[in-house]
Amino acid sequence: MEFSGTFELEDTTTEEVWLALSDPVMIESALPGCEFLVRVDDGDVDFDALREEHADRDVEPTSDPEVIAERAFEEGGRYAAVMQISIGPVNPTFETVVTIDHREQPAMEASGEGSAGDSSFEMTSGMELSETDDGVGVEWETEADVFGRIASMGQRVINPAANQVVKRFFSSVQEEIREREIAEGGEVEAAEPAEESGDDRGIVDRILGRSEGS
Protein backbone atom coordinates (compact mmCIF):
# COMPACT_ATOMS: atom_id res chain seq x y z
CA MET A 1 0.00 0.00 0.00
CA GLU A 2 1.14 3.53 -0.76
CA PHE A 3 0.16 6.67 1.11
CA SER A 4 1.23 10.24 0.47
CA GLY A 5 0.15 13.79 1.11
CA THR A 6 1.10 17.34 1.98
CA PHE A 7 0.50 19.48 5.03
CA GLU A 8 1.18 23.17 5.64
CA LEU A 9 2.33 24.60 8.95
CA GLU A 10 1.49 28.30 9.09
CA ASP A 11 3.53 31.23 10.41
CA THR A 12 6.71 29.26 11.03
CA THR A 13 10.03 28.43 9.35
CA THR A 14 11.75 25.25 8.22
CA GLU A 15 14.31 25.75 11.00
CA GLU A 16 11.60 25.86 13.68
CA VAL A 17 9.76 22.86 12.23
CA TRP A 18 12.96 20.84 11.81
CA LEU A 19 13.96 21.62 15.39
CA ALA A 20 10.57 20.36 16.61
CA LEU A 21 10.70 17.24 14.43
CA SER A 22 14.22 16.48 15.69
CA ASP A 23 12.94 16.01 19.24
CA PRO A 24 11.65 12.52 20.17
CA VAL A 25 9.91 13.99 23.22
CA MET A 26 7.90 16.37 21.05
CA ILE A 27 7.13 13.61 18.52
CA GLU A 28 5.89 11.35 21.32
CA SER A 29 3.58 14.13 22.52
CA ALA A 30 2.28 14.93 19.03
CA LEU A 31 1.64 11.40 17.76
CA PRO A 32 -2.00 10.39 18.35
CA GLY A 33 -2.25 7.39 20.66
CA CYS A 34 1.50 7.23 21.33
CA GLU A 35 2.33 5.72 24.73
CA PHE A 36 6.07 6.25 24.43
CA LEU A 37 8.89 6.75 21.92
CA VAL A 38 12.44 5.90 23.01
CA ARG A 39 15.77 5.01 21.47
CA VAL A 40 16.78 1.35 21.72
CA ASP A 41 19.89 -0.70 21.00
CA ASP A 42 20.21 -3.35 18.32
CA GLY A 43 18.57 -6.68 19.06
CA ASP A 44 15.21 -7.70 20.45
CA VAL A 45 13.11 -5.02 22.12
CA ASP A 46 11.50 -5.76 25.50
CA PHE A 47 8.37 -3.61 25.32
CA ASP A 48 7.22 -4.63 28.80
CA ALA A 49 10.47 -3.34 30.28
CA LEU A 50 10.19 -0.15 28.25
CA ARG A 51 6.69 0.43 29.62
CA GLU A 52 8.01 0.18 33.18
CA GLU A 53 10.91 2.53 32.43
CA HIS A 54 8.58 5.03 30.77
CA ALA A 55 6.28 5.09 33.79
CA ASP A 56 9.16 6.51 35.85
CA ARG A 57 10.43 8.90 33.18
CA ASP A 58 9.97 12.64 33.58
CA VAL A 59 11.27 14.55 30.55
CA GLU A 60 10.19 18.12 29.94
CA PRO A 61 9.40 19.49 26.46
CA THR A 62 11.80 22.23 25.38
CA SER A 63 12.80 24.40 22.44
CA ASP A 64 16.40 24.76 23.69
CA PRO A 65 18.62 23.66 20.75
CA GLU A 66 21.31 22.35 23.12
CA VAL A 67 18.88 20.08 24.96
CA ILE A 68 17.26 18.86 21.75
CA ALA A 69 20.68 18.21 20.17
CA GLU A 70 21.52 15.82 23.01
CA ARG A 71 18.40 13.71 22.44
CA ALA A 72 17.72 14.38 18.73
CA PHE A 73 16.96 11.59 16.29
CA GLU A 74 20.16 10.23 14.75
CA GLU A 75 20.71 8.65 11.36
CA GLY A 76 21.03 4.91 11.90
CA GLY A 77 19.30 5.10 15.28
CA ARG A 78 16.57 2.61 16.27
CA TYR A 79 13.50 3.83 18.12
CA ALA A 80 10.71 1.85 19.78
CA ALA A 81 7.17 3.13 20.11
CA VAL A 82 3.80 1.88 21.29
CA MET A 83 0.81 3.43 19.54
CA GLN A 84 -2.91 2.80 19.53
CA ILE A 85 -4.54 3.53 16.18
CA SER A 86 -8.21 3.53 15.23
CA ILE A 87 -8.74 1.62 11.97
CA GLY A 88 -12.35 1.03 11.06
CA PRO A 89 -14.08 -0.80 13.93
CA VAL A 90 -10.86 -1.82 15.73
CA ASN A 91 -8.27 0.01 17.86
CA PRO A 92 -5.07 -2.05 17.74
CA THR A 93 -2.05 -1.11 19.85
CA PHE A 94 1.10 -1.55 17.77
CA GLU A 95 4.53 -2.27 19.19
CA THR A 96 6.80 -0.67 16.62
CA VAL A 97 10.52 -0.37 15.93
CA VAL A 98 11.70 2.28 13.46
CA THR A 99 15.17 2.98 12.06
CA ILE A 100 16.18 6.45 10.84
CA ASP A 101 17.73 5.65 7.46
CA HIS A 102 18.51 9.21 6.36
CA ARG A 103 18.28 12.51 8.20
CA GLU A 104 19.58 15.84 6.96
CA GLN A 105 17.57 19.05 6.87
CA PRO A 106 15.15 19.37 5.15
CA ALA A 107 14.49 15.65 4.58
CA MET A 108 14.19 12.47 6.62
CA GLU A 109 13.64 8.80 5.71
CA ALA A 110 12.81 5.90 8.00
CA SER A 111 11.85 2.23 7.86
CA GLY A 112 10.28 -0.04 10.40
CA GLU A 113 7.86 -2.73 11.42
CA GLY A 114 5.18 -3.21 14.00
CA SER A 115 2.73 -5.77 15.35
CA ALA A 116 -0.53 -5.83 17.27
CA GLY A 117 -2.11 -9.20 17.97
CA ASP A 118 -2.84 -10.86 14.64
CA SER A 119 -1.92 -7.77 12.60
CA SER A 120 1.48 -6.48 11.53
CA PHE A 121 3.14 -4.16 9.04
CA GLU A 122 6.45 -3.28 7.44
CA MET A 123 6.99 0.21 6.08
CA THR A 124 9.33 2.78 4.60
CA SER A 125 8.52 6.45 4.97
CA GLY A 126 9.93 9.84 4.07
CA MET A 127 9.19 13.52 4.40
CA GLU A 128 10.64 16.79 3.13
CA LEU A 129 10.15 20.37 4.30
CA SER A 130 9.95 23.42 2.04
CA GLU A 131 9.31 27.12 2.60
CA THR A 132 5.92 28.42 1.41
CA ASP A 133 4.37 31.88 1.28
CA ASP A 134 2.49 31.20 4.53
CA GLY A 135 4.94 29.00 6.40
CA VAL A 136 6.31 25.51 5.81
CA GLY A 137 5.06 22.75 3.53
CA VAL A 138 5.57 19.11 4.48
CA GLU A 139 5.48 16.50 1.73
CA TRP A 140 5.29 12.94 3.06
CA GLU A 141 4.97 9.45 1.61
CA THR A 142 4.82 5.93 2.99
CA GLU A 143 4.94 2.47 1.44
CA ALA A 144 3.62 -0.29 3.67
CA ASP A 145 3.00 -4.02 3.56
CA VAL A 146 0.15 -4.84 5.94
CA PHE A 147 -0.72 -8.31 7.20
CA GLY A 148 -3.44 -9.99 9.24
CA ARG A 149 -6.83 -8.63 10.23
CA ILE A 150 -5.95 -5.03 9.39
CA ALA A 151 -4.93 -6.03 5.86
CA SER A 152 -8.33 -7.65 5.29
CA MET A 153 -10.00 -4.25 5.71
CA GLY A 154 -8.40 -2.97 2.53
CA GLN A 155 -6.87 0.34 1.55
CA ARG A 156 -10.26 2.12 1.46
CA VAL A 157 -10.43 1.73 5.24
CA ILE A 158 -6.71 1.98 6.05
CA ASN A 159 -5.95 5.05 3.91
CA PRO A 160 -8.40 7.44 5.66
CA ALA A 161 -7.17 6.21 9.05
CA ALA A 162 -3.54 6.85 8.09
CA ASN A 163 -4.35 10.29 6.70
CA GLN A 164 -6.19 11.18 9.91
CA VAL A 165 -3.18 10.19 12.04
CA VAL A 166 -0.87 12.34 9.89
CA LYS A 167 -3.25 15.31 9.96
CA ARG A 168 -3.61 15.16 13.74
CA PHE A 169 0.15 14.75 14.15
CA PHE A 170 1.11 17.83 12.14
CA SER A 171 -1.70 19.84 13.73
CA SER A 172 -0.18 18.95 17.10
CA VAL A 173 3.28 19.93 15.86
CA GLN A 174 1.88 23.31 14.81
CA GLU A 175 0.32 23.78 18.25
CA GLU A 176 3.51 22.70 20.04
CA ILE A 177 5.51 25.32 18.10
CA ARG A 178 3.00 28.04 18.94
CA GLU A 179 2.94 27.09 22.63
CA ARG A 180 6.73 27.20 22.80
CA GLU A 181 6.74 30.66 21.25
CA ILE A 182 4.18 31.90 23.77
CA ALA A 183 5.99 30.31 26.71
CA GLU A 184 9.26 31.96 25.75
CA GLY A 185 7.69 35.31 24.92
CA GLY A 186 8.75 35.25 21.31
CA GLU A 187 9.77 33.01 18.49
CA VAL A 188 11.39 29.65 19.04
CA GLU A 189 15.17 29.98 19.09
CA ALA A 190 16.39 28.33 15.90
CA ALA A 191 19.95 27.11 15.51
CA GLU A 192 21.67 29.03 12.70
CA PRO A 193 24.82 27.79 10.98
CA ALA A 194 26.39 31.25 10.62
CA GLU A 195 29.21 32.43 12.90
CA GLU A 196 29.32 29.27 14.99
CA SER A 197 31.86 28.48 17.67
CA GLY A 198 33.19 24.92 17.82
CA ASP A 199 30.63 23.90 20.46
CA ASP A 200 27.80 25.68 18.65
CA ARG A 201 28.76 24.00 15.39
CA GLY A 202 28.44 20.58 17.01
CA ILE A 203 24.97 21.45 18.31
CA VAL A 204 23.84 22.64 14.88
CA ASP A 205 25.32 19.57 13.17
CA ARG A 206 23.41 17.21 15.48
CA ILE A 207 20.13 19.06 15.01
CA LEU A 208 20.45 19.31 11.23
CA GLY A 209 21.46 15.66 11.01
CA ARG A 210 24.74 16.23 9.23
CA SER A 211 28.18 14.89 10.10
CA GLU A 212 29.99 17.22 12.48
CA GLY A 213 32.06 19.78 10.60
CA SER A 214 30.59 18.93 7.17
C-alpha positions, 0 to 999 in steps of 0.5 A: 500500500502507498500513502502520500500527502502534503501538510502546511504549517502556518507562520513558522520556518523550516528551522523551527519545524525541523527543530521540533521534528528532531525532538523525540519527546515532542514527537511522542507528545504529538503522535496520536495514541503514542504511549512512548517513543524511546531510542533502543539498542540493536537486538530484540526489544522488550516492550514490557520493560520499556513500559516500566521505564517510561512510567518513571520517566519525567522529561520536559518538552523544550525548544532549547537547541542544546537540549534537543541536540543531546536527544535528537533523532540520529541517522542509523538510530533505532526507536521503539514506540507503542501506539494505539490507532483507530482503523475502522471498527478496531483500535489495535495497539502496535509495538513498533521499531523504526530505524532512521535511514537518512536525516539531513535538513530538510528531509528524513527517511525511515523504515520499520515494522510493528505488530498488534495481535494478529496484525502487523506491518512493514513500512518505509517512509519519508518527508521533506520540508519546504518554505511556502508563502504562509509557512512551511510545507511538508510532503510525506509518503509511505509504502507499507505491507500490511498483514493480518486482520488489518490487511483484510480491511483494505486500503479504502479503510486503512488510507483514511485512518492513516491520513487522519493520524498524519493530519492530527500529528502535524496539527499537534506539531503546529500547536507545540511550536505556537505554545513554545513561542508563547511560553518563551515570549517570542519566536522559538530559538532556531539554531543558525549555521552562521558564525558558529563556535566549535561547540555551537557548530556541534549542536547545529550539526546534530540538530540538522542531522549532518556529520559534524564539521561537514 
